[in-house]
Amino acid sequence: MREENILFAVISLLGVLVLLSLVLVSVPKTSDMMFSPGERLSPIDATVNVEDNNAPVITEHNPGDLSLNALGTDDLYFNVTFEDVDGDFLNVKWFVDGNDIKKTTGFLGSGFDEFDFNFGCGVKGDRKVKVEISDGFDLASVEWNIDLTLVACDSGGGSGGGGDGGLANFTVSRDLIDVDLKQGQELTQTLVVKNTGDVGLAISSSFVGSTNLFSVTPINFNLDSGSERAFDIIFDIPSSQQPGINTGGVTFKAGTVSRTVNLIINVLDSGILFDVNSELDSSILLKNDKIFANINMTDISNQGPVVVNTSYFIKDFEDNSFFLGSENLQVNGFLSLDREFEIPKELDYGRYLFYVELSYNDKKASSSNAFRLSPASLWYRALLISIAIILLIIAGLLAYYLYKKNREKKELME
């Protein structure tokens, strides 16, 4: 009787695990299991009130002059000495043109930190290097302004992408740039690439999408192991450019290693009448998910009750559009609405852009949100694999039990 109870328990457990695995397969992602859409967007109050905290103080910085002139290929050196009268733990961050390049932690009460950087050939103009010292609540900072003189890059190849059996790898400080520009405007965004491998690299770049709206300098460059340098993405919007959302991408490649920076270029109408903003319920979606979007429209020119045409799209970063639908809406000052959309089945995994375009009297306003179309997350796959392994173990134990039971019966019969 005891053995039959064990067998019943094993079979029951097997049934529960099978049922659990079926439930997990039908659920697309963790966030949908745990929260409603409203709960996922609800802020969490994590306010910490600190009284009588003293900010860190930078007691010395080098160079002492905060306005510098340099060649693009000069090796620039910076350092700071700092202290905190409260004796707090201090963290130091260094930035180049807004890019977070270096972080040092663990200073107790005081410290000294240094930073060196070479902007490299092919870049010029006004540059900034900034350091911030934080005790977790307050900051002290110093910023150097550098007038950089252009040094042309040598033509030809570089030192290769991983010869002599070395490891070739590099990083780029950002993988997405989102800009809003009016017709006729220009803007330069600086990024930093770092060679994290142990061989020198010859890095080249290629472009996709709305390539008439941006350029990169330098296009090709060499980078020694462990070194880093700046490059510029220059946005230049023609005065005749149609308002709306444009996308593009810059891919840097060295040997078999590549890194892509995706671009979102929102060209604003010079005579804009409406402002539109959108938010997605989730920035990571599965193929069987829907896009849930909240859209807010504001009449900034006091047109009164008017009917506007609103269109919805998905774009990839090669500037290909996928139409989701359109509708006419009446806006009287302000309108907020929620919409849901099916994800086109032809989309492959990768990064995309949801965007909404509002049109009224030949004027347009746009808003966009980047999202990733992803296969099941790693934890989800790991959980399913674990369940499969458990099921196999239980099936094996059950088979062994039945084999043993059958053998005992045969022995009794003999």
C-alpha positions as CSV (number, residue, x, y, z in Angstrom):
1,M,0.0,0.0,0.0
2,R,2.9,2.4,0.9
3,E,4.4,1.8,-2.6
4,E,1.1,2.6,-4.3
5,N,0.9,5.9,-2.3
6,I,4.4,6.8,-3.4
7,L,3.5,6.1,-7.0
8,F,0.4,8.2,-6.8
9,A,2.4,11.1,-5.3
10,V,5.0,10.9,-8.1
11,I,2.4,10.8,-10.8
12,S,0.5,13.8,-9.1
13,L,3.7,15.8,-9.0
14,L,4.4,15.0,-12.6
15,G,1.0,16.2,-13.5
16,V,1.4,19.5,-11.6
17,L,4.8,20.2,-13.2
18,V,3.4,19.5,-16.7
19,L,0.5,21.9,-16.0
20,L,2.9,24.5,-14.6
21,S,5.1,24.3,-17.8
22,L,2.0,24.7,-20.0
23,V,1.0,27.8,-18.0
24,L,4.5,29.3,-18.3
25,V,4.6,28.7,-22.0
26,S,1.3,30.6,-22.4
27,V,2.5,33.6,-20.4
28,P,4.7,35.9,-22.5
29,K,6.7,37.7,-19.8
30,T,7.2,38.1,-16.1
31,S,5.9,41.7,-15.9
32,D,2.5,40.6,-17.2
33,M,2.3,37.9,-14.5
34,M,3.2,40.2,-11.7
35,F,1.6,43.6,-12.4
36,S,-1.3,45.2,-14.2
37,P,-0.4,47.8,-16.8
38,G,-1.3,50.6,-14.3
39,E,0.8,49.1,-11.5
40,R,3.8,48.8,-13.8
41,L,3.7,52.5,-14.4
42,S,3.1,53.5,-10.8
43,P,6.1,55.3,-9.2
44,I,7.7,53.9,-6.1
45,D,8.4,56.4,-3.4
46,A,12.1,55.8,-2.5
47,T,12.8,59.3,-1.1
48,V,15.6,59.5,1.5
49,N,15.8,62.7,3.6
50,V,19.3,63.5,4.7
51,E,19.8,66.4,7.1
52,D,23.0,68.4,7.7
53,N,24.9,66.6,5.0
54,N,28.0,68.4,3.8
55,A,28.9,68.1,0.1
56,P,32.4,67.0,-1.0
57,V,34.9,69.7,-1.8
58,I,37.5,69.7,-4.6
59,T,40.6,71.2,-3.0
60,E,42.8,71.1,-6.1
61,H,42.4,70.4,-9.8
62,N,44.9,70.2,-12.7
63,P,45.1,71.8,-15.1
64,G,44.3,74.8,-13.0
65,D,43.1,76.7,-16.1
66,L,39.6,75.6,-17.0
67,S,39.9,76.9,-20.6
68,L,42.4,74.9,-22.8
69,N,43.6,74.8,-26.4
70,A,44.8,71.5,-27.8
71,L,45.4,69.5,-30.9
72,G,42.9,66.6,-31.5
73,T,45.8,64.1,-31.1
74,D,47.2,65.6,-27.9
75,D,47.4,63.4,-24.8
76,L,45.4,65.3,-22.2
77,Y,45.9,64.7,-18.5
78,F,43.6,65.8,-15.6
79,N,43.6,65.1,-11.9
80,V,41.6,66.2,-8.8
81,T,42.2,66.2,-5.0
82,F,39.1,66.1,-2.9
83,E,37.8,65.6,0.7
84,D,34.5,65.3,2.6
85,V,34.3,66.6,6.2
86,D,31.7,64.0,7.0
87,G,34.1,61.2,6.2
88,D,31.6,59.7,3.7
89,F,32.5,57.1,1.0
90,L,33.1,59.0,-2.2
91,N,32.7,58.0,-5.9
92,V,34.4,59.8,-8.8
93,K,33.1,60.0,-12.4
94,W,34.8,61.4,-15.4
95,F,32.8,62.6,-18.5
96,V,33.9,63.5,-22.0
97,D,31.3,65.6,-23.9
98,G,28.6,64.1,-21.7
99,N,29.8,60.4,-22.1
100,D,30.4,58.6,-18.8
101,I,34.0,57.3,-19.4
102,K,35.5,56.3,-16.0
103,K,34.3,55.6,-12.5
104,T,36.3,55.1,-9.4
105,T,34.8,54.1,-6.1
106,G,35.8,53.4,-2.5
107,F,37.4,56.7,-1.4
108,L,36.8,57.2,2.4
109,G,36.7,60.9,3.4
110,S,39.3,62.1,0.9
111,G,41.2,61.1,-2.2
112,F,43.0,61.8,-5.4
113,D,42.0,60.6,-8.9
114,E,43.4,61.1,-12.4
115,F,42.2,60.8,-16.0
116,D,43.8,61.0,-19.4
117,F,42.2,61.2,-22.8
118,N,43.1,61.6,-26.4
119,F,40.3,62.9,-28.6
120,G,42.0,61.6,-31.7
121,C,42.2,62.7,-35.3
122,G,39.3,63.9,-37.4
123,V,37.5,65.8,-34.6
124,K,37.5,69.5,-33.7
125,G,35.7,72.3,-32.0
126,D,34.5,73.0,-28.4
127,R,34.9,70.0,-26.1
128,K,34.3,69.4,-22.4
129,V,35.9,67.1,-19.8
130,K,34.1,67.0,-16.5
131,V,34.7,65.3,-13.2
132,E,32.1,64.7,-10.4
133,I,32.7,63.7,-6.8
134,S,29.7,62.3,-5.0
135,D,29.0,61.2,-1.4
136,G,25.7,59.7,-2.6
137,F,23.7,62.8,-1.8
138,D,25.6,65.9,-3.0
139,L,28.1,66.6,-5.7
140,A,31.2,68.6,-6.3
141,S,32.4,69.1,-9.9
142,V,34.9,70.7,-12.2
143,E,34.6,71.1,-16.0
144,W,37.3,72.0,-18.5
145,N,36.4,73.6,-21.8
146,I,38.8,72.6,-24.6
147,D,39.1,74.3,-28.0
148,L,40.2,71.4,-30.1
149,T,42.1,71.9,-33.4
150,L,41.5,69.4,-36.2
151,V,44.3,66.9,-37.0
152,A,43.5,64.9,-40.2
153,C,43.5,61.1,-40.0
154,D,46.0,59.1,-42.0
155,S,44.5,57.3,-44.9
156,G,44.9,53.5,-45.3
157,G,44.4,50.6,-43.0
158,G,45.2,50.1,-39.4
159,S,46.8,47.5,-37.2
160,G,44.2,44.8,-37.8
161,G,41.3,43.3,-36.0
162,G,43.0,40.6,-33.8
163,G,46.1,39.2,-35.3
164,D,48.8,37.2,-33.4
165,G,46.1,35.2,-31.6
166,G,45.0,38.2,-29.6
167,L,41.5,39.1,-28.5
168,A,39.7,41.8,-30.6
169,N,37.0,43.8,-28.8
170,F,35.7,47.3,-28.4
171,T,32.9,49.3,-26.8
172,V,30.9,52.4,-27.8
173,S,29.7,54.7,-25.1
174,R,26.1,54.8,-26.4
175,D,23.9,52.6,-28.5
176,L,21.0,55.0,-29.1
177,I,20.8,58.7,-29.9
178,D,17.5,60.5,-30.0
179,V,17.4,64.1,-31.2
180,D,14.7,66.7,-31.9
181,L,15.7,69.3,-34.5
182,K,13.9,71.9,-36.6
183,Q,14.3,72.3,-40.3
184,G,17.7,74.0,-41.0
185,Q,19.2,73.1,-37.6
186,E,22.5,71.3,-37.0
187,L,23.7,69.4,-33.9
188,T,26.8,67.4,-33.1
189,Q,26.7,64.4,-30.7
190,T,30.0,63.0,-29.4
191,L,30.5,59.4,-28.5
192,V,33.6,57.5,-27.3
193,V,34.9,54.2,-28.5
194,K,37.3,52.1,-26.4
195,N,39.5,49.2,-27.4
196,T,38.9,46.7,-24.7
197,G,40.9,43.9,-26.4
198,D,44.6,43.1,-26.4
199,V,45.4,43.9,-30.0
200,G,45.3,47.1,-32.1
201,L,42.2,47.7,-34.2
202,A,41.4,49.2,-37.6
203,I,37.8,50.4,-37.1
204,S,35.6,51.3,-40.1
205,S,32.1,52.6,-40.1
206,S,29.0,52.2,-42.3
207,F,25.6,53.8,-42.4
208,V,21.9,52.9,-43.0
209,G,18.6,54.7,-42.9
210,S,18.2,58.5,-43.4
211,T,21.9,59.0,-44.3
212,N,21.1,62.5,-45.8
213,L,20.4,63.8,-42.3
214,F,23.7,62.7,-40.6
215,S,27.4,62.1,-41.1
216,V,30.2,60.7,-39.0
217,T,33.7,61.9,-38.5
218,P,36.2,60.2,-38.6
219,I,34.8,57.4,-40.7
220,N,37.8,55.1,-40.3
221,F,40.4,55.2,-37.5
222,N,43.0,53.1,-35.8
223,L,42.9,52.3,-32.0
224,D,45.6,50.8,-29.9
225,S,44.8,48.2,-27.3
226,G,43.4,49.8,-24.1
227,S,43.0,53.2,-25.7
228,E,39.9,55.3,-26.3
229,R,38.9,58.2,-28.6
230,A,36.0,60.4,-29.5
231,F,34.0,60.5,-32.7
232,D,31.2,62.8,-33.8
233,I,27.8,62.1,-35.3
234,I,26.8,65.4,-37.0
235,F,23.1,66.0,-37.7
236,D,22.3,68.5,-40.4
237,I,18.6,69.0,-41.3
238,P,17.9,70.6,-44.7
239,S,15.4,73.5,-44.6
240,S,13.3,71.5,-47.1
241,Q,13.2,68.3,-45.0
242,Q,9.7,67.1,-44.3
243,P,8.7,67.0,-40.6
244,G,8.5,63.6,-39.0
245,I,10.4,60.7,-37.5
246,N,13.4,59.4,-39.3
247,T,15.7,56.6,-38.3
248,G,19.2,55.5,-39.1
249,G,22.2,53.7,-37.8
250,V,26.0,53.8,-37.7
251,T,27.8,50.4,-37.4
252,F,31.5,50.3,-36.4
253,K,33.4,47.2,-37.4
254,A,36.9,45.8,-36.6
255,G,37.4,42.3,-38.0
256,T,34.5,40.2,-36.9
257,V,33.5,42.5,-34.1
258,S,30.8,45.2,-34.7
259,R,28.9,47.7,-32.7
260,T,25.8,49.7,-33.8
261,V,24.6,53.1,-32.7
262,N,20.9,53.5,-33.6
263,L,19.6,57.0,-34.4
264,I,16.2,58.6,-34.0
265,I,15.8,62.0,-35.7
266,N,12.6,63.8,-35.1
267,V,12.4,66.7,-37.6
268,L,10.1,69.3,-36.0
269,D,7.7,71.5,-38.0
270,S,8.8,75.2,-37.8
271,G,5.2,76.2,-37.4
272,I,4.1,73.5,-35.0
273,L,0.6,73.8,-33.6
274,F,0.4,70.7,-31.5
275,D,2.6,68.9,-29.0
276,V,2.3,65.1,-28.8
277,N,3.9,62.7,-26.4
278,S,3.7,58.9,-26.2
279,E,4.7,56.2,-23.7
280,L,4.8,52.5,-24.1
281,D,3.7,50.1,-21.4
282,S,6.9,48.0,-21.9
283,S,10.1,48.6,-23.9
284,I,10.7,44.8,-24.3
285,L,8.1,42.9,-26.2
286,L,7.6,39.3,-27.4
287,K,6.1,38.5,-30.8
288,N,2.8,37.5,-29.3
289,D,2.5,40.7,-27.3
290,K,0.6,43.8,-28.1
291,I,1.9,47.3,-28.0
292,F,0.1,49.3,-25.3
293,A,0.6,53.1,-25.8
294,N,-0.5,56.1,-23.9
295,I,-0.7,59.2,-26.1
296,N,-1.1,62.8,-24.9
297,M,-1.9,65.7,-27.4
298,T,-1.8,69.3,-26.4
299,D,-3.0,72.3,-28.5
300,I,-0.2,74.8,-27.9
301,S,-1.7,77.4,-30.3
302,N,-5.2,77.5,-28.9
303,Q,-6.9,76.4,-32.0
304,G,-10.1,75.5,-30.1
305,P,-12.0,72.2,-30.8
306,V,-10.4,70.8,-33.9
307,V,-10.2,67.4,-35.6
308,V,-6.7,66.1,-36.2
309,N,-5.5,63.0,-38.1
310,T,-3.4,60.7,-36.0
311,S,-1.4,57.9,-37.6
312,Y,0.5,55.1,-35.9
313,F,3.7,53.3,-37.2
314,I,6.5,51.0,-36.4
315,K,9.9,51.8,-37.9
316,D,13.1,49.9,-38.0
317,F,16.5,51.6,-37.9
318,E,16.9,51.4,-41.6
319,D,14.0,53.9,-41.9
320,N,11.5,51.3,-43.1
321,S,7.9,51.9,-41.9
322,F,5.1,49.5,-40.9
323,F,1.7,51.2,-40.8
324,L,-0.4,50.3,-37.8
325,G,-3.5,52.4,-38.4
326,S,-4.9,56.0,-38.3
327,E,-7.9,57.8,-36.9
328,N,-9.4,61.3,-36.7
329,L,-9.7,62.7,-33.2
330,Q,-11.2,65.8,-31.8
331,V,-8.8,67.8,-29.6
332,N,-10.0,70.7,-27.4
333,G,-6.9,71.9,-25.6
334,F,-5.8,68.5,-24.4
335,L,-6.5,64.9,-25.1
336,S,-5.1,61.7,-23.5
337,L,-5.9,58.3,-24.8
338,D,-4.7,54.7,-24.6
339,R,-4.3,52.5,-27.7
340,E,-3.2,48.9,-28.3
341,F,-1.8,47.5,-31.5
342,E,-0.9,44.1,-32.9
343,I,2.8,43.6,-33.7
344,P,3.3,42.9,-37.5
345,K,4.1,39.2,-37.9
346,E,6.8,40.0,-40.5
347,L,9.0,41.8,-37.9
348,D,12.1,39.9,-36.8
349,Y,13.7,40.1,-33.4
350,G,15.6,43.4,-32.8
351,R,15.2,47.1,-32.0
352,Y,12.3,49.1,-33.4
353,L,10.5,52.4,-33.0
354,F,6.9,53.0,-32.3
355,Y,5.8,56.4,-33.4
356,V,2.7,58.5,-33.6
357,E,2.2,61.3,-36.1
358,L,-0.4,64.1,-35.7
359,S,-1.4,66.2,-38.7
360,Y,-3.5,69.3,-38.9
361,N,-3.6,72.0,-41.6
362,D,-0.4,70.7,-43.3
363,K,1.4,70.9,-39.9
364,K,2.8,67.8,-38.2
365,A,3.9,66.7,-34.8
366,S,5.5,63.4,-33.8
367,S,6.5,61.3,-30.8
368,S,8.4,58.1,-30.7
369,N,9.4,55.3,-28.3
370,A,12.2,52.7,-28.9
371,F,11.4,49.1,-28.0
372,R,13.0,45.7,-28.4
373,L,11.3,42.7,-30.0
374,S,12.8,39.9,-28.0
375,P,12.6,36.1,-27.8
376,A,11.8,34.6,-24.4
377,S,14.1,36.1,-21.7
378,L,17.0,34.1,-20.4
379,W,15.3,33.4,-17.0
380,Y,12.2,32.1,-18.8
381,R,14.2,29.7,-21.0
382,A,16.3,28.6,-18.0
383,L,13.1,27.9,-16.0
384,L,11.6,25.8,-18.9
385,I,14.8,23.9,-19.2
386,S,14.9,23.2,-15.5
387,I,11.3,22.0,-15.6
388,A,12.2,19.7,-18.5
389,I,15.1,18.2,-16.6
390,I,12.9,17.7,-13.5
391,L,10.3,15.9,-15.6
392,L,13.0,13.7,-17.2
393,I,14.3,12.8,-13.7
394,I,10.8,12.0,-12.4
395,A,10.1,9.9,-15.6
396,G,13.3,8.0,-15.0
397,L,12.5,7.3,-11.4
398,L,9.0,6.3,-12.3
399,A,10.3,3.9,-15.0
400,Y,12.8,2.4,-12.6
401,Y,10.1,2.0,-10.0
402,L,7.8,0.2,-12.5
403,Y,10.7,-2.0,-13.7
404,K,11.6,-2.9,-10.1
405,K,7.9,-3.6,-9.3
406,N,7.5,-5.9,-12.3
407,R,10.7,-7.7,-11.5
408,E,9.5,-8.4,-7.9
409,K,6.3,-9.8,-9.3
410,K,8.2,-12.2,-11.6
411,E,10.4,-13.4,-8.8
412,L,7.3,-14.1,-6.6
413,M,5.7,-16.0,-9.5
414,E,8.8,-18.1,-9.9
